[in-house]
């Protein structure tokens, strides 16, 4: 198995990564939104006419 960040062999201590650095790079990508889990658009229900109280009308 290779590291998903740099393609080096993984280290059992940091699996699936090869080092702490690559694990931190991966975490940073999640935290900054570089990675995203795809989702289907939400369906609008009966409350289509609901207005957000935070938004000006």
C-alpha positions in Angstrom: 0.0 0.0 0.0 1.2 3.5 -0.8 0.6 6.8 0.8 -2.3 8.6 -0.8 -0.4 11.9 -0.6 3.1 11.2 -1.9 2.9 7.5 -3.1 5.7 6.3 -0.8 5.3 3.1 1.2 3.1 3.4 4.2 4.5 3.3 7.8 2.4 1.2 10.1 2.6 4.0 12.7 0.9 6.5 10.4 -1.1 4.1 8.2 -2.5 4.8 5.5 0.2 7.5 5.3 4.0 7.3 5.3 4.6 10.0 7.8 3.1 12.5 10.2 3.6 15.2 7.6 1.5 13.4 5.0 -1.2 12.7 7.6 -1.2 16.5 8.5 -1.4 17.5 4.8 -4.5 15.2 4.4 -6.1 16.7 7.5 -5.5 20.2 6.3 -7.2 19.4 3.0 -10.3 18.2 4.9 -10.3 21.2 7.2 -9.9 23.8 4.4 -12.6 22.2 2.2 -10.3 20.9 -0.5 -12.0 17.5 -0.1 -15.7 17.3 -0.1 -18.1 14.4 0.1 -20.6 14.6 -2.8 -24.2 14.9 -1.9 -27.5 15.0 -3.8 -29.2 18.4 -3.8 -31.8 18.7 -1.1 -35.5 18.4 -2.1 -37.7 21.3 -1.2 -40.8 20.3 0.8 -44.0 22.0 1.8 -42.1 24.8 3.4 -41.0 26.4 0.1 -42.5 29.7 1.1 -40.6 29.7 4.4 -38.4 32.8 4.7 -35.2 33.0 6.6 -35.6 35.5 9.5 -31.9 36.4 9.1 -32.3 37.6 5.5 -33.8 41.0 4.7 -37.1 40.8 2.8 
